[in-house]
Every structure is written in C-alpha cells, then in structure tokens.
Amino acid sequence: MEVFILLVLMGLYIGLKVFMGGAADPIGRDKRKYKAGLRFIDNREFDKGFVYFNAMISENPRSASAWLYRGRCQQGLGNQYAAIADYTKASEIDYNVAEAFLLKAKLLLHLDELDQALEAAEKAVWHLRNNGEAYTVRGEILTKLGQNGKAVMDFRKAISLGDENANFILRNQFNLQG
C-alpha cells in the first residue's frame, strides 16, 4: 500500500513538473521568454534586437541565451568581434549552448581566424553530433588549413546527416561525390 501511495505521489510530482515547464530545456524556455526579441532577429531588425537583448542581459547577466541572441544581433549589425565576444560569454555561462560554438566557428572562419575557428568547430561538432552543418563548417576550416583528407571525411559525414552544402563543396572543390 505504501508503495502505491509513493508511486502516485511521484507521478503527481513529475506530472506537475512537466506541466509547469520544469522538464523543458533552458534554451527552449528562453526561446519562449525572449519571443519578442527573436522576432526582431527574424525580421532582420538587428538594432532593435540589440536594444532588447542588451536590456535582458542587464536584467539577467547569467542568461546564456540572451548573450547568444545579442551576439546574433551584433553579427547582423556587422560587429563581428563583439558578436564573437557575446558567443564566447554565452558558452562560458552554459557550456551546452551548442549554437554559440557553431555561430562562433562560422564567424571566425569568415574572418580567417582559422585556429580559433577550428577550436569552436570542434566543440560544435562535439555538441551537435547529428547536425550536418557543424561537420560542414569544420570541413571548410580543415580545407583552408590544408587538411583535405579530414575535410572530406567531415563533408561525407555532413552529407550522411542531410547537409546538401557539403555535397556541393565535395563536388566543386574535390571533384568527389558524397
């Protein structure tokens, strides 16, 4: 009888936790919380988004998502190094914000900061094992570093995960098919 009561109480606790959003991941919760600011990013109104997320960071400086989204606004405004700083801060607050590593790697690749880009891409691939874009970005960095064998392996992995950009790169840069 005691076991039955304990199971019922545990079921109620878990049900309430799920219903109240306690089981949701922090990034998912923050996407709902910052919905208004994300609209600015979606509409490419990066100046308004920057103001919004700057205010959110002032209210909650330990929000990795606010730093991540402000970084996206910074990047949209052309402030690449400020965006990198924001992505770095987001990943320092919460190491599991995989998008921060991927965005940072892509931006560093664009700026030809290849060693730092590779470090960020390695972390992105580690966090996003089933994301073809992460492998494609790392493959592009490896190509620029002259590590074509490793790059081809990354492009093939990206293709197997459904990333068509990797297929395009393999065909055009290496005359290979995925």
MIDOSE-1310 file (N, C-alpha, C; in nm, 2 decimals, decimal comma, always signed):
residues 178
mevf	+0,08/-0,12/+0,00/+0,00/+0,00/+0,00/+0,09/+0,13/+0,00; +0,19/+0,12/+0,08/+0,28/+0,24/+0,09/+0,35/+0,26/-0,05; +0,38/+0,16/-0,12/+0,45/+0,17/-0,25/+0,35/+0,23/-0,35; +0,23/+0,20/-0,34/+0,13/+0,25/-0,43/+0,11/+0,40/-0,41
illv	+0,10/+0,44/-0,28/+0,09/+0,59/-0,25/+0,22/+0,66/-0,29; +0,33/+0,60/-0,27/+0,46/+0,67/-0,31/+0,46/+0,68/-0,47; +0,42/+0,58/-0,54/+0,41/+0,59/-0,69/+0,32/+0,70/-0,73; +0,20/+0,71/-0,67/+0,10/+0,81/-0,71/+0,16/+0,95/-0,68
lmgl	+0,23/+0,97/-0,57/+0,29/+1,10/-0,54/+0,40/+1,13/-0,63; +0,48/+1,04/-0,67/+0,59/+1,06/-0,77/+0,53/+1,10/-0,90; +0,42/+1,03/-0,94/+0,36/+1,05/-1,07/+0,30/+1,20/-1,07; +0,24/+1,24/-0,96/+0,18/+1,37/-0,95/+0,29/+1,48/-0,96
yigl	+0,40/+1,45/-0,89/+0,52/+1,54/-0,89/+0,57/+1,56/-1,03; +0,60/+1,45/-1,10/+0,65/+1,45/-1,23/+0,55/+1,52/-1,33; +0,42/+1,49/-1,31/+0,32/+1,55/-1,40/+0,32/+1,70/-1,38; +0,32/+1,75/-1,26/+0,32/+1,89/-1,23/+0,45/+1,96/-1,29
kvfm	+0,56/+1,89/-1,27/+0,69/+1,94/-1,32/+0,68/+1,96/-1,47; +0,63/+1,86/-1,54/+0,62/+1,87/-1,69/+0,52/+1,98/-1,73; +0,41/+1,98/-1,66/+0,30/+2,08/-1,69/+0,35/+2,22/-1,66; +0,43/+2,24/-1,56/+0,48/+2,38/-1,53/+0,60/+2,41/-1,61
ggaa	+0,65/+2,33/-1,69/+0,77/+2,36/-1,78/+0,90/+2,32/-1,71; +0,90/+2,26/-1,60/+1,03/+2,23/-1,53/+1,11/+2,13/-1,60; +1,05/+2,05/-1,69/+1,13/+1,95/-1,76/+1,18/+2,00/-1,89; +1,14/+2,12/-1,93/+1,19/+2,18/-2,06/+1,33/+2,22/-2,05
dpig	+1,40/+2,22/-2,16/+1,54/+2,26/-2,16/+1,55/+2,41/-2,14; +1,66/+2,46/-2,09/+1,67/+2,61/-2,07/+1,66/+2,69/-2,20; +1,72/+2,64/-2,31/+1,71/+2,71/-2,43/+1,57/+2,72/-2,48; +1,50/+2,61/-2,47/+1,35/+2,61/-2,51/+1,27/+2,71/-2,43
rdkr	+1,30/+2,71/-2,30/+1,23/+2,81/-2,21/+1,27/+2,95/-2,25; +1,39/+2,97/-2,28/+1,44/+3,11/-2,32/+1,38/+3,15/-2,45; +1,37/+3,06/-2,54/+1,31/+3,10/-2,67/+1,17/+3,15/-2,65; +1,09/+3,09/-2,56/+0,96/+3,14/-2,53/+0,97/+3,27/-2,46
kyka	+1,06/+3,28/-2,36/+1,08/+3,40/-2,28/+1,12/+3,52/-2,37; +1,20/+3,50/-2,46/+1,26/+3,61/-2,55/+1,19/+3,61/-2,69; +1,07/+3,57/-2,69/+1,00/+3,56/-2,82/+0,99/+3,70/-2,89; +0,97/+3,80/-2,81/+0,96/+3,94/-2,87/+1,10/+3,98/-2,94
glrf	+1,20/+3,95/-2,87/+1,34/+3,98/-2,92/+1,38/+3,90/-3,04; +1,33/+3,77/-3,04/+1,36/+3,68/-3,15/+1,29/+3,73/-3,28; +1,18/+3,79/-3,26/+1,11/+3,85/-3,38/+1,19/+3,95/-3,45; +1,26/+4,03/-3,37/+1,35/+4,13/-3,43/+1,46/+4,07/-3,51
idnr	+1,51/+3,96/-3,46/+1,62/+3,89/-3,54/+1,56/+3,83/-3,66; +1,44/+3,77/-3,65/+1,38/+3,71/-3,77/+1,34/+3,81/-3,87; +1,31/+3,93/-3,83/+1,28/+4,04/-3,92/+1,40/+4,12/-3,96; +1,51/+4,08/-3,92/+1,64/+4,14/-3,95/+1,65/+4,29/-3,90
efdk	+1,58/+4,31/-3,79/+1,58/+4,44/-3,72/+1,68/+4,43/-3,61; +1,81/+4,42/-3,65/+1,91/+4,39/-3,55/+1,94/+4,50/-3,45; +1,91/+4,62/-3,49/+1,93/+4,73/-3,40/+1,83/+4,73/-3,28; +1,71/+4,70/-3,32/+1,60/+4,68/-3,21/+1,63/+4,56/-3,13
gfvy	+1,67/+4,45/-3,19/+1,71/+4,33/-3,12/+1,82/+4,35/-3,02; +1,92/+4,43/-3,07/+2,03/+4,46/-2,98/+1,99/+4,53/-2,86; +1,90/+4,63/-2,87/+1,85/+4,71/-2,76/+1,77/+4,61/-2,66; +1,69/+4,53/-2,72/+1,61/+4,43/-2,64/+1,70/+4,34/-2,56
fnam	+1,79/+4,27/-2,63/+1,87/+4,17/-2,56/+1,97/+4,24/-2,47; +2,01/+4,36/-2,50/+2,10/+4,43/-2,40/+2,03/+4,46/-2,27; +1,90/+4,49/-2,28/+1,82/+4,51/-2,16/+1,80/+4,38/-2,09; +1,78/+4,27/-2,16/+1,76/+4,14/-2,10/+1,89/+4,10/-2,03
isen	+2,01/+4,13/-2,08/+2,13/+4,10/-2,02/+2,15/+4,18/-1,89; +2,10/+4,31/-1,90/+2,11/+4,39/-1,77/+2,02/+4,33/-1,66; +1,91/+4,28/-1,70/+1,82/+4,22/-1,60/+1,87/+4,08/-1,55; +1,93/+4,00/-1,64/+1,98/+3,87/-1,61/+2,11/+3,84/-1,68
prsa	+2,22/+3,89/-1,62/+2,35/+3,87/-1,68/+2,40/+3,73/-1,69; +2,33/+3,63/-1,63/+2,37/+3,49/-1,63/+2,28/+3,41/-1,73; +2,21/+3,49/-1,82/+2,13/+3,42/-1,93/+2,22/+3,39/-2,05; +2,26/+3,27/-2,07/+2,34/+3,24/-2,19/+2,26/+3,27/-2,32
sawl	+2,13/+3,24/-2,32/+2,05/+3,27/-2,44/+2,05/+3,42/-2,47; +2,04/+3,50/-2,37/+2,04/+3,65/-2,40/+2,17/+3,69/-2,47; +2,28/+3,64/-2,42/+2,41/+3,67/-2,48/+2,42/+3,61/-2,62; +2,37/+3,49/-2,64/+2,37/+3,43/-2,77/+2,29/+3,52/-2,87
yrgr	+2,17/+3,55/-2,83/+2,09/+3,63/-2,92/+2,14/+3,77/-2,94; +2,20/+3,83/-2,84/+2,26/+3,96/-2,86/+2,38/+3,95/-2,96; +2,45/+3,84/-2,95/+2,56/+3,81/-3,04/+2,51/+3,80/-3,19; +2,39/+3,74/-3,21/+2,33/+3,73/-3,34/+2,30/+3,87/-3,39
cqqg	+2,25/+3,96/-3,30/+2,22/+4,10/-3,34/+2,35/+4,17/-3,37; +2,45/+4,15/-3,29/+2,58/+4,22/-3,32/+2,63/+4,17/-3,45; +2,62/+4,05/-3,48/+2,67/+4,00/-3,61/+2,59/+4,06/-3,72; +2,46/+4,07/-3,71/+2,37/+4,13/-3,81/+2,40/+4,28/-3,83
lgnq	+2,45/+4,34/-3,73/+2,49/+4,48/-3,74/+2,63/+4,50/-3,79; +2,70/+4,39/-3,82/+2,84/+4,40/-3,87/+2,95/+4,41/-3,76; +2,91/+4,39/-3,64/+3,01/+4,40/-3,53/+3,06/+4,26/-3,50; +3,14/+4,21/-3,59/+3,19/+4,07/-3,58/+3,26/+4,03/-3,45
yaai	+3,35/+4,12/-3,41/+3,43/+4,08/-3,29/+3,34/+4,09/-3,16; +3,25/+4,19/-3,16/+3,15/+4,20/-3,05/+3,06/+4,07/-3,05; +3,03/+4,02/-3,16/+2,95/+3,90/-3,17/+3,02/+3,78/-3,12; +3,15/+3,77/-3,16/+3,24/+3,66/-3,10/+3,24/+3,67/-2,95
adyt	+3,26/+3,79/-2,90/+3,27/+3,81/-2,75/+3,14/+3,76/-2,69; +3,02/+3,79/-2,75/+2,89/+3,75/-2,69/+2,88/+3,60/-2,70; +2,92/+3,54/-2,81/+2,91/+3,40/-2,83/+2,99/+3,33/-2,72; +3,11/+3,38/-2,70/+3,20/+3,33/-2,60/+3,14/+3,34/-2,46
kase	+3,08/+3,45/-2,43/+3,02/+3,47/-2,30/+2,91/+3,37/-2,28; +2,83/+3,35/-2,39/+2,71/+3,25/-2,38/+2,77/+3,11/-2,35; +2,87/+3,07/-2,41/+2,93/+2,94/-2,39/+3,00/+2,93/-2,26; +3,05/+3,04/-2,20/+3,11/+3,04/-2,07/+3,00/+3,02/-1,96
idyn	+2,89/+3,08/-1,98/+2,78/+3,07/-1,89/+2,72/+2,93/-1,89; +2,70/+2,88/-2,01/+2,64/+2,75/-2,02/+2,71/+2,68/-2,14; +2,79/+2,58/-2,10/+2,88/+2,51/-2,20/+2,79/+2,43/-2,30; +2,67/+2,41/-2,27/+2,58/+2,33/-2,35/+2,51/+2,41/-2,46
vaea	+2,54/+2,54/-2,47/+2,47/+2,62/-2,57/+2,55/+2,60/-2,70; +2,51/+2,49/-2,77/+2,59/+2,44/-2,89/+2,58/+2,55/-3,00; +2,47/+2,62/-3,02/+2,46/+2,71/-3,12/+2,57/+2,82/-3,11; +2,61/+2,86/-2,99/+2,71/+2,96/-2,97/+2,84/+2,91/-3,03
fllk	+2,88/+2,79/-3,02/+3,00/+2,73/-3,08/+3,00/+2,73/-3,23; +2,88/+2,69/-3,28/+2,87/+2,69/-3,43/+2,87/+2,83/-3,49; +2,80/+2,92/-3,43/+2,80/+3,06/-3,49/+2,93/+3,12/-3,47; +3,00/+3,10/-3,36/+3,14/+3,15/-3,34/+3,23/+3,09/-3,45
akll	+3,22/+2,96/-3,47/+3,31/+2,89/-3,57/+3,29/+2,95/-3,71; +3,16/+2,97/-3,75/+3,13/+3,02/-3,88/+3,19/+3,17/-3,89; +3,17/+3,25/-3,79/+3,22/+3,38/-3,80/+3,37/+3,39/-3,80; +3,43/+3,31/-3,72/+3,58/+3,31/-3,72/+3,63/+3,26/-3,85
lhld	+3,57/+3,16/-3,91/+3,60/+3,11/-4,05/+3,60/+3,23/-4,15; +3,49/+3,30/-4,14/+3,47/+3,42/-4,23/+3,58/+3,52/-4,21; +3,63/+3,54/-4,09/+3,73/+3,63/-4,06/+3,87/+3,57/-4,08; +3,88/+3,45/-4,12/+4,01/+3,38/-4,15/+4,09/+3,36/-4,02
eldq	+4,02/+3,35/-3,90/+4,09/+3,32/-3,78/+4,08/+3,17/-3,76; +4,16/+3,10/-3,84/+4,13/+2,96/-3,86/+4,16/+2,87/-3,74; +4,26/+2,90/-3,66/+4,29/+2,82/-3,54/+4,18/+2,83/-3,44; +4,13/+2,95/-3,41/+4,02/+2,97/-3,32/+3,89/+2,91/-3,38
alea	+3,87/+2,93/-3,51/+3,75/+2,87/-3,58/+3,75/+2,72/-3,56; +3,87/+2,65/-3,58/+3,87/+2,51/-3,56/+3,84/+2,47/-3,42; +3,89/+2,54/-3,32/+3,86/+2,51/-3,18/+3,71/+2,52/-3,16; +3,64/+2,62/-3,21/+3,50/+2,64/-3,19/+3,42/+2,53/-3,27
aeka	+3,47/+2,50/-3,39/+3,40/+2,40/-3,47/+3,41/+2,26/-3,40; +3,52/+2,23/-3,34/+3,54/+2,10/-3,27/+3,44/+2,09/-3,16; +3,42/+2,20/-3,09/+3,32/+2,20/-2,98/+3,17/+2,19/-3,04; +3,15/+2,26/-3,15/+3,02/+2,25/-3,21/+2,99/+2,11/-3,26
vwhl	+3,09/+2,04/-3,32/+3,07/+1,90/-3,36/+3,04/+1,81/-3,24; +3,12/+1,84/-3,14/+3,10/+1,75/-3,02/+2,96/+1,76/-2,96; +2,91/+1,89/-2,96/+2,77/+1,91/-2,91/+2,66/+1,87/-3,00; +2,69/+1,89/-3,13/+2,59/+1,87/-3,24/+2,63/+1,75/-3,33
rnng	+2,64/+1,64/-3,27/+2,69/+1,52/-3,34/+2,60/+1,48/-3,46; +2,47/+1,52/-3,45/+2,38/+1,48/-3,55/+2,34/+1,60/-3,64; +2,42/+1,70/-3,65/+2,40/+1,82/-3,72/+2,50/+1,83/-3,84; +2,45/+1,82/-3,96/+2,54/+1,82/-4,07/+2,62/+1,95/-4,09
eayt	+2,55/+2,06/-4,05/+2,61/+2,19/-4,07/+2,74/+2,21/-3,99; +2,74/+2,15/-3,87/+2,86/+2,16/-3,78/+2,98/+2,09/-3,85; +2,95/+1,97/-3,91/+3,06/+1,90/-3,98/+3,10/+1,98/-4,11; +3,01/+2,04/-4,18/+3,04/+2,12/-4,30/+3,13/+2,23/-4,26
vrge	+3,10/+2,30/-4,16/+3,18/+2,42/-4,11/+3,32/+2,37/-4,08; +3,33/+2,26/-4,00/+3,46/+2,21/-3,96/+3,54/+2,17/-4,09; +3,47/+2,10/-4,18/+3,53/+2,06/-4,31/+3,58/+2,18/-4,39; +3,51/+2,29/-4,39/+3,56/+2,41/-4,46/+3,68/+2,47/-4,39
iltk	+3,69/+2,47/-4,26/+3,80/+2,51/-4,19/+3,92/+2,42/-4,22; +3,90/+2,29/-4,21/+4,01/+2,20/-4,24/+4,06/+2,21/-4,38; +3,97/+2,24/-4,48/+4,02/+2,27/-4,61/+4,11/+2,39/-4,62; +4,07/+2,49/-4,55/+4,16/+2,61/-4,55/+4,29/+2,59/-4,48
lgqn	+4,29/+2,50/-4,39/+4,41/+2,46/-4,32/+4,50/+2,36/-4,40; +4,45/+2,31/-4,51/+4,52/+2,22/-4,59/+4,51/+2,07/-4,55; +4,41/+2,04/-4,46/+4,39/+1,91/-4,41/+4,27/+1,85/-4,49; +4,29/+1,83/-4,62/+4,19/+1,78/-4,71/+4,13/+1,65/-4,68
gkav	+4,21/+1,55/-4,63/+4,16/+1,42/-4,60/+4,06/+1,42/-4,49; +4,09/+1,50/-4,38/+4,00/+1,51/-4,27/+3,87/+1,59/-4,32; +3,89/+1,69/-4,40/+3,78/+1,77/-4,45/+3,68/+1,69/-4,53; +3,74/+1,60/-4,62/+3,65/+1,52/-4,70/+3,57/+1,42/-4,61
mdfr	+3,63/+1,37/-4,50/+3,56/+1,29/-4,41/+3,44/+1,36/-4,34; +3,47/+1,49/-4,31/+3,37/+1,57/-4,25/+3,25/+1,60/-4,34; +3,29/+1,63/-4,47/+3,19/+1,66/-4,57/+3,10/+1,54/-4,59; +3,16/+1,42/-4,60/+3,08/+1,30/-4,61/+2,99/+1,27/-4,50
kais	+3,04/+1,30/-4,38/+2,96/+1,28/-4,26/+2,84/+1,38/-4,26; +2,87/+1,50/-4,30/+2,76/+1,60/-4,32/+2,66/+1,56/-4,42; +2,70/+1,51/-4,53/+2,61/+1,46/-4,63/+2,52/+1,35/-4,57; +2,58/+1,26/-4,50/+2,50/+1,15/-4,44/+2,40/+1,20/-4,34
lgde	+2,42/+1,32/-4,29/+2,33/+1,38/-4,19/+2,23/+1,48/-4,27; +2,24/+1,48/-4,40/+2,15/+1,56/-4,48/+2,19/+1,70/-4,52; +2,31/+1,74/-4,50/+2,36/+1,87/-4,54/+2,40/+1,87/-4,69; +2,32/+1,94/-4,77/+2,35/+1,95/-4,91/+2,46/+2,04/-4,95
nanf	+2,49/+2,14/-4,86/+2,61/+2,23/-4,88/+2,74/+2,15/-4,89; +2,75/+2,05/-4,80/+2,87/+1,96/-4,80/+2,88/+1,89/-4,94; +2,77/+1,84/-4,99/+2,77/+1,77/-5,12/+2,82/+1,87/-5,23; +2,77/+1,99/-5,23/+2,81/+2,09/-5,32/+2,96/+2,12/-5,32
ilrn	+3,01/+2,13/-5,19/+3,16/+2,15/-5,17/+3,24/+2,03/-5,22; +3,20/+1,91/-5,19/+3,27/+1,80/-5,24/+3,28/+1,79/-5,39; +3,17/+1,82/-5,45/+3,16/+1,81/-5,60/+3,25/+1,92/-5,66; +3,24/+2,04/-5,61/+3,31/+2,15/-5,67/+3,45/+2,17/-5,63
qfnl	+3,49/+2,14/-5,51/+3,63/+2,16/-5,47/+3,71/+2,04/-5,48; +3,65/+1,92/-5,47/+3,73/+1,80/-5,46/+3,69/+1,71/-5,58; +3,60/+1,74/-5,66/+3,55/+1,66/-5,77/+3,51/+1,52/-5,73; +3,45/+1,52/-5,61/+3,40/+1,39/-5,55/+3,25/+1,40/-5,53
qg	+3,20/+1,28/-5,52/+3,05/+1,27/-5,48/+3,04/+1,21/-5,34; +2,94/+1,27/-5,27/+2,92/+1,22/-5,13/+2,88/+1,08/-5,13
